[in-house]
């Protein structure tokens, strides 16, 4: 590849996708409330703290127990928090606060705080009066003010708990609260949210999806379906939700049922192609014959009220047990994942979470390999195996139980199940001739894999569908048309390479020519590129 920097810029500009992150994970938690008994009326680099393994074992063996909460509070804590947070709470690594403050909007209760080198989580509940049935709440302001003058912005989310008649939630940040600090929590600007649902009755058959369904309700204009397919035991649906200019929609997505049973789905929210357009891809693990029975619903959150008041609650953080129970190890290992190199530098083990920090840099590449995306990330500490995720500058692994005495235990990182993205060669192209509104299909190959290219006109737009029946071929991520020395990329794509589907549907805007050359640009292949790195 002659100019990797240009290639990276193209990837950043045109590969418009938000990979799953903690916000997406939080959205899953919110949706999960619908299936549990919480039915709703609505809805930096830190200094090292090195501890010997012997001391680490002693500290873990002498922990207090979690304060006695009501069953309802314990239930929602377990349902909303990460397993590592619950492990920390149940083993006494959190600090009980149990303080309340009241203003004109209602009463804020802070229950407990877990803070260590891998971040801080605060459990809270909110008693407020509301005229409408609510499902969840968002907050404009969530800030920790520390006595040393430092301010820490926090992410705040809450759902409505019918059992306690409260908004219950968590505040979280990747930063640590210093030991023996006087802390002021500022929380305010509450946006109360309703969860609404519309059954889309026209979507009963898997192969008869209409292109668009008009909604015209609560600021939602329409749903446009880009593609749907069934592959390898998964039903995959790509769609756009068009919002009207004036709307209070916080989130919108499709949900699924068969009869009265909710069907779980994995969803990816892509970067918005336009300010008022939500783009999503959903994947459901269901039997093919069940697709015809699938009930599809438009679910969305609508802000119904706003309270501008701010709560200010003071407390002292003096819990240092988690800090003393932190194990830090320097790491000097590298891996290459296409045009990037990851330099692992530090492993931080706390009672709530394990993080493996890295630096990354772009490297020169002499091949057409662009990027390796590992779908399975495991960290083994002795006999305990943790699943992890990539974040901006670290891998994060959720603890399932206390990690005791790591002395003489092998620690190994394993990366598996890879989707490898390549840049196509100059000769990788097909000729599209006699373009009309009648679909035509060309059979061709890319990197030795068979591909069907179906193309047709839709008004002034050119629609290109690419699909491979070979399961090893991940799919075409992006095609390009060269005209007058310029690159023309599709205005919209059904698949941005996140969900592993072999089908891609691209819309090229305002293509007037009847004969053009379509150049393959990026594609993925599922490969066995397993890597194991022994960290200790």
C-alpha positions in Angstrom: 0.0 0.0 0.0 1.7 3.1 -1.2 0.1 5.7 1.1 -1.2 4.3 4.4 -2.1 7.7 5.8 -4.4 8.4 2.9 -6.0 5.0 3.3 -6.6 5.6 7.0 -8.2 9.0 6.2 -10.5 7.2 3.7 -11.5 4.7 6.4 -12.2 7.3 9.0 -14.3 9.4 6.5 -16.3 6.6 4.9 -16.5 3.8 7.3 -19.2 5.5 9.4 -19.8 3.2 12.2 -19.9 3.4 16.0 -18.5 0.1 17.4 -20.2 -1.3 20.5 -19.1 0.5 23.6 -20.3 1.2 27.1 -23.1 3.4 25.9 -24.4 0.6 23.7 -24.0 -1.8 26.6 -26.0 0.6 28.8 -28.8 0.7 26.1 -28.9 -3.1 26.3 -29.4 -2.8 30.1 -32.2 -0.3 29.6 -33.9 -2.6 27.2 -33.3 -5.6 29.4 -35.5 -3.9 32.1 -38.5 -4.7 29.9 -38.0 -8.4 30.3 -37.3 -8.4 34.0 -39.7 -7.7 36.9 -38.6 -4.0 36.7 -41.6 -3.2 34.6 -41.7 0.4 33.9 -44.5 2.9 33.9 -42.0 4.8 31.7 -38.9 5.0 31.5 -6.2 9.3 32.5 -3.2 7.7 33.4 -3.0 7.1 37.1 -0.1 6.7 39.5 0.8 3.0 40.0 -0.1 1.4 43.3 2.1 -1.7 43.5 1.2 -4.3 46.0 3.0 -7.6 46.6 1.0 -10.7 45.9 1.3 -11.8 49.6 -0.3 -8.5 50.8 -2.9 -8.8 48.0 -4.0 -12.2 49.4 -4.1 -10.9 53.0 -6.3 -7.9 52.0 -8.7 -10.1 50.1 -9.1 -12.5 53.0 -10.1 -9.8 55.5 -13.0 -7.9 53.9 -16.1 -6.5 55.5 -19.6 -7.4 54.2 -22.0 -5.4 52.2 -24.3 -3.2 54.2 -27.9 -4.5 54.6 -30.1 -3.0 51.9 -33.7 -3.8 51.1 -34.3 -6.7 48.7 -35.6 -4.2 46.1 -32.4 -2.1 46.1 -30.1 -5.1 46.0 -32.1 -6.5 43.1 -31.8 -3.4 40.9 -28.1 -3.0 41.8 -27.5 -6.5 40.6 -29.5 -6.0 37.5 -27.9 -2.7 36.5 -24.3 -2.9 37.5 -21.4 -4.8 36.0 -20.7 -8.1 37.7 -17.3 -6.7 38.9 -19.1 -3.9 40.7 -21.4 -6.4 42.4 -18.4 -8.6 43.4 -16.8 -5.5 44.9 -19.9 -4.5 46.8 -20.6 -8.0 48.2 -17.0 -8.3 49.4 -16.8 -5.0 51.1 -14.6 -3.1 48.6 -17.3 -0.3 48.2 -18.0 2.5 50.6 -21.5 2.8 52.0 -22.6 6.5 51.8 -26.4 6.3 52.3 -27.0 10.1 52.3 -29.8 12.1 50.9 -30.4 15.7 49.8 -33.7 17.3 48.7 -34.6 20.2 46.4 -37.8 21.4 44.7 -37.7 18.5 42.2 -37.3 15.7 44.8 -34.9 13.7 46.9 -31.5 12.3 45.7 -30.1 9.3 47.6 -26.5 8.1 47.2 -26.2 4.5 48.3 -22.6 3.5 47.8 -19.3 4.2 45.9 -16.8 1.8 44.4 -13.6 3.5 43.3 -10.3 2.0 42.3 -7.6 2.5 39.7 -9.9 1.2 37.0 -12.7 3.7 37.6 -15.6 4.8 39.9 -19.2 3.7 40.1 -21.8 5.3 42.3 -25.3 3.8 42.9 -28.1 6.3 43.4 -31.8 6.6 43.5 -34.1 9.6 42.9 -37.5 10.3 44.4 -39.3 12.8 42.2 -42.9 13.6 41.4 -44.0 13.1 37.8 -47.3 13.6 36.0 -46.6 11.1 33.2 -45.6 7.5 33.5 -41.8 7.4 32.9 -39.4 4.8 31.8 -35.9 6.3 32.3 -34.1 9.5 32.8 -31.1 11.3 31.4 -29.1 14.1 33.1 -27.5 17.2 31.7 -25.1 17.5 34.5 -23.2 14.9 36.5 -20.1 16.2 38.2 -17.8 15.2 41.1 -15.9 18.0 42.8 -13.0 16.8 44.8 -11.5 18.8 47.8 -8.2 19.1 46.0 -9.9 21.2 43.3 -10.2 18.5 40.7 -13.5 18.0 38.9 -14.6 14.7 37.4 -17.3 14.5 34.8 -19.5 11.4 35.1 -21.9 9.5 32.9 -25.3 9.2 34.6 -28.2 6.9 33.6 -31.3 5.8 35.4 -34.4 3.7 34.9 -37.7 3.7 36.6 -38.2 1.0 39.2 -41.9 0.2 39.9 -41.2 -1.7 43.1 -39.6 1.2 44.8 -41.4 4.0 42.8 -38.0 5.6 42.2 -35.6 6.4 39.4 -32.6 4.1 40.1 -29.3 4.4 38.4 -25.5 4.5 38.3 -22.9 7.2 37.8 -19.6 6.1 36.3 -16.2 7.3 35.2 -12.8 5.8 34.3 -11.2 8.1 37.0 -10.5 7.2 40.6 -11.5 9.3 43.7 -8.5 10.0 45.8 -8.5 8.4 49.3 -9.6 10.7 52.2 -11.3 13.2 49.9 -14.2 15.5 50.6 -16.5 15.1 47.6 -19.5 17.0 46.3 -21.7 15.3 43.8 -23.7 17.7 41.5 -26.5 16.0 39.6 -29.1 18.0 37.7 -31.1 18.8 34.5 -33.3 15.7 34.6 -34.9 14.7 31.4 -37.7 12.2 32.0 -38.2 9.7 29.3 -41.1 7.6 28.2 -40.7 4.3 26.3 -43.2 3.9 23.5 -43.8 1.1 21.0 -45.6 0.8 17.7 -46.4 -2.5 16.1 -45.4 -2.7 12.5 -48.0 -5.1 11.2 -46.8 -5.1 7.6 -43.6 -6.9 8.5 -44.8 -10.4 8.8 -42.9 -12.0 6.0 -39.1 -12.1 5.7 -39.0 -11.6 1.9 -41.8 -9.0 1.5 -40.4 -6.1 3.5 -41.7 -2.8 2.2 -38.9 -0.2 1.5 -40.6 2.4 3.8 -43.2 2.6 6.4 -44.7 6.0 7.3 -44.9 6.7 11.1 -45.6 10.4 11.6 -45.8 10.2 15.3 -43.9 11.9 18.1 -41.3 13.3 15.7 -40.6 10.1 13.8 -41.3 10.4 10.1 -40.7 7.0 8.7 -38.6 3.8 8.7 -36.6 2.8 5.6 -35.5 -0.8 5.3 -32.2 -1.2 3.5 -31.9 -5.0 3.6 -32.8 -8.1 5.4 -31.2 -11.6 5.2 -31.0 -14.9 7.0 -27.4 -16.3 7.2 -25.8 -18.9 9.5 -28.6 -19.1 12.0 -29.0 -15.3 12.2 -31.7 -13.0 10.9 -30.1 -9.7 10.0 -32.0 -6.5 9.4 -30.6 -3.1 8.4 -32.7 0.1 8.5 -32.9 3.8 8.8 -35.3 5.8 11.1 -36.0 9.2 9.8 -36.8 11.9 12.4 -38.8 15.0 11.8 -37.0 18.4 12.1 -38.7 19.0 15.5 -38.5 15.9 17.8 -37.6 14.9 21.4 -36.4 11.4 20.5 -33.5 10.2 22.6 -33.3 6.8 21.0 -35.2 4.6 18.5 -34.8 1.0 17.5 -36.7 -2.1 16.5 -37.7 -4.7 19.0 -39.0 -8.2 18.3 -41.5 -10.7 19.7 -42.9 -14.1 18.7 -46.3 -14.2 20.2 -45.8 -12.7 23.7 -42.1 -13.7 24.0 -39.5 -11.0 23.5 -36.7 -12.1 21.2 -33.2 -10.9 22.1 -31.3 -9.0 19.4 -27.8 -7.6 19.1 -27.9 -4.1 17.7 -25.3 -1.8 16.3 -26.0 1.9 16.1 -24.0 3.5 13.3 -22.9 7.1 13.0 -25.8 9.1 11.7 -25.7 9.6 7.9 -27.7 12.8 8.5 -28.5 14.7 11.6 -32.1 13.5 11.8 -31.5 9.9 10.6 -30.7 6.9 12.9 -29.0 4.0 11.2 -29.1 0.6 12.8 -28.3 -3.1 12.1 -29.9 -5.8 14.2 -29.0 -9.5 14.4 -31.4 -12.2 15.9 -30.5 -15.8 16.6 -33.7 -17.5 15.6 -34.7 -20.5 13.5 -35.4 -19.6 9.8 -39.0 -20.9 10.0 -39.6 -18.5 13.0 -38.9 -15.4 10.9 -42.4 -15.6 9.4 -43.8 -15.5 12.9 -41.7 -12.5 14.0 -43.6 -9.5 15.4 -41.7 -6.3 14.8 -42.1 -3.1 16.8 -40.7 0.4 16.6 -39.6 1.2 20.1 -38.4 4.7 21.0 -37.8 7.0 23.9 -39.5 10.3 24.0 -38.6 13.1 26.5 -41.8 14.1 28.2 -40.6 16.5 30.9 -37.6 18.4 32.1 -36.5 19.5 35.6 -33.6 22.1 35.6 -32.9 21.8 39.3 -29.5 20.5 40.5 -28.8 18.4 43.6 -25.6 19.0 45.6 -24.6 16.2 48.0 -21.5 16.2 50.1 -19.8 13.1 51.4 -16.3 12.0 52.4 -14.6 9.2 50.5 -12.2 7.3 52.8 -12.3 3.8 51.5 -8.9 2.6 50.5 -9.4 -1.2 50.6 -9.9 -1.5 46.9 -6.9 0.7 46.3 -4.7 -1.5 48.6 -6.1 -4.5 46.8 -4.9 -3.3 43.4 -2.2 -5.3 41.5 -0.2 -3.5 38.8 2.2 -5.2 36.4 4.3 -3.6 33.7 3.9 -5.3 30.3 6.1 -5.1 27.2 4.4 -7.0 24.4 3.3 -5.9 20.9 0.8 -7.1 18.4 0.0 -5.8 14.9 -3.7 -5.6 13.8 -3.3 -4.4 10.3 -2.1 -0.8 9.9 -2.0 -0.4 13.7 0.4 -1.7 16.3 -0.7 -2.1 19.9 2.0 -1.8 22.5 0.7 -3.3 25.8 2.2 -1.4 28.7 0.4 -2.2 31.9 -2.0 -4.7 33.5 -4.2 -3.4 36.3 -6.2 -5.9 38.4 -8.7 -4.4 40.8 -11.6 -6.2 42.6 -14.1 -4.7 40.1 -12.3 -5.0 36.8 -9.2 -5.9 34.9 -7.7 -3.5 32.4 -4.8 -4.1 30.0 -3.6 -0.7 28.8 -1.9 -0.1 25.5 -0.4 2.6 23.2 -1.3 2.4 19.5 0.4 3.8 16.5 0.0 3.5 12.8 2.6 1.5 11.0 3.7 1.1 7.4 2.2 -1.9 5.6 3.4 -3.6 2.5 0.3 -5.6 1.8 -3.4 -4.8 1.3 -4.3 -5.9 4.8 -6.0 -3.0 6.5 -7.3 -4.1 9.9 -7.9 -7.2 12.0 -11.0 -7.2 14.2 -11.0 -9.9 16.9 -14.5 -10.9 18.0 -13.3 -13.0 21.0 -11.0 -11.6 23.6 -10.1 -13.7 26.7 -7.8 -13.1 29.6 -6.9 -16.2 31.7 -5.6 -15.7 35.2 -4.8 -19.1 36.6 -8.1 -21.1 36.2 -10.3 -18.0 35.8 -11.1 -16.9 32.3 -12.5 -13.4 31.7 -14.2 -12.0 28.5 -13.1 -8.6 27.3 -13.7 -5.7 25.0 -11.6 -3.2 23.1 -11.8 0.4 24.2 -9.8 3.5 23.1 -6.6 2.7 24.9 -7.2 -0.4 26.9 -8.8 -3.9 26.9 -11.4 -4.3 29.7 -12.3 -7.5 31.4 -15.2 -8.0 33.9 -14.4 -9.9 37.0 -16.9 -12.6 37.9 -15.4 -13.4 41.4 -12.6 -12.1 43.5 -9.1 -12.7 42.0 -7.0 -14.0 44.9 -3.3 -14.6 45.0 -1.9 -14.2 41.5 1.5 -15.4 42.6 2.8 -18.2 40.3 -0.4 -18.0 38.2 0.0 -17.9 34.5 -1.7 -14.8 33.0 -2.4 -15.1 29.2 -4.2 -13.0 26.7 -5.9 -14.8 23.8 -7.4 -13.1 20.7 -9.6 -15.3 18.5 -12.3 -15.3 15.8 -10.9 -12.7 13.5 -12.5 -10.7 10.7 -9.7 -9.4 8.5 -10.3 -6.4 6.3 -8.4 -6.0 3.1 -8.1 -3.3 0.4 -9.0 -4.6 -3.0 -6.4 -4.5 -5.9 -6.8 -2.2 -8.9 -7.9 -5.2 -11.1 -10.7 -6.0 -8.7 -13.7 -4.5 -10.6 -16.8 -5.3 -12.6 -18.6 -3.6 -15.5 -22.2 -2.6 -14.9 -23.9 -2.2 -18.3 -27.4 -1.2 -19.5 -28.4 0.1 -16.0 -32.2 0.3 -15.7 -34.8 -0.3 -13.1 -34.7 -4.0 -13.9 -32.3 -5.8 -11.6 -29.3 -7.6 -13.3 -26.9 -10.0 -11.7 -23.2 -10.5 -12.4 -21.2 -13.5 -11.1 -17.6 -12.7 -10.3 -14.8 -13.4 -7.8 -12.9 -11.3 -5.3 -9.7 -12.8 -3.8 -10.9 -16.2 -5.0 -14.3 -15.9 -3.3 -17.5 -16.1 -5.5 -19.6 -13.0 -5.4 -23.0 -12.1 -6.9 -23.4 -8.4 -7.9 -27.0 -7.3 -8.4 -27.5 -3.7 -9.7 -30.5 -1.6 -10.7 -31.7 2.0 -10.9 -34.0 3.5 -8.3 -34.9 6.9 -9.8 -31.6 8.7 -10.3 -29.8 6.4 -7.8 -27.8 3.3 -8.5 -28.4 0.4 -6.1 -25.7 -2.2 -5.8 -26.2 -5.4 -3.9 -23.2 -7.7 -3.3 -23.4 -11.1 -1.7 -21.3 -14.3 -1.3 -22.5 -17.7 -0.3 -19.0 -18.6 1.0 -19.1 -18.5 4.8 -15.4 -17.6 5.0 -15.9 -14.5 3.0 -17.1 -11.8 5.4 -18.5 -9.5 2.7 -17.8 -6.3 0.8 -17.5 -3.4 3.1 -17.3 -0.7 0.5 -17.2 -0.2 -3.3 -16.2 2.9 -5.2 -16.9 4.5 -8.6 -14.1 6.6 -10.3 -15.4 9.5 -12.4 -13.3 12.3 -13.8 -10.5 11.6 -11.4 -12.8 11.6 -8.3 -13.9 8.8 -6.0 -17.7 8.4 -5.6 -18.7 6.4 -2.6 -22.2 5.2 -1.7 -24.4 7.6 0.1 -25.6 4.8 2.3 -24.5 1.2 3.0 -26.5 -1.5 4.8 -23.4 -3.2 6.3 -20.4 -1.4 7.7 -18.5 -4.5 8.5 -19.6 -4.8 12.2 -22.2 -7.5 11.8 -20.8 -10.5 10.0 -23.2 -10.7 7.1 -22.2 -11.7 3.6 -24.5 -9.2 2.0 -24.0 -5.5 1.3 -26.5 -3.0 -0.2 -25.1 0.4 -1.4 -26.9 3.4 -2.7 -24.9 5.7 -5.1 -26.7 9.0 -5.5 -27.4 10.7 -8.9 -25.7 8.2 -11.2 -26.8 9.2 -14.8 -24.5 6.9 -16.8 -26.0 3.6 -18.1 -22.6 1.9 -18.2 -20.0 2.3 -15.4 -17.1 0.5 -13.8 -17.6 -0.6 -10.2 -14.4 -1.0 -8.2 -14.2 -3.1 -5.1 -12.6 -1.1 -2.3 -12.7 -2.8 1.1 -13.8 -6.4 2.0 -13.5 -8.8 4.9 -12.5 -12.4 5.3 -13.1 -14.6 8.4 -9.7 -16.1 9.2 -8.0 -18.2 11.9 -5.5 -15.6 13.2 -5.5 -16.7 16.9 -2.9 -15.1 19.1 -1.9 -16.0 22.6 0.4 -13.7 24.6 1.8 -14.9 27.9 1.8 -11.8 30.3 3.1 -13.7 33.3 
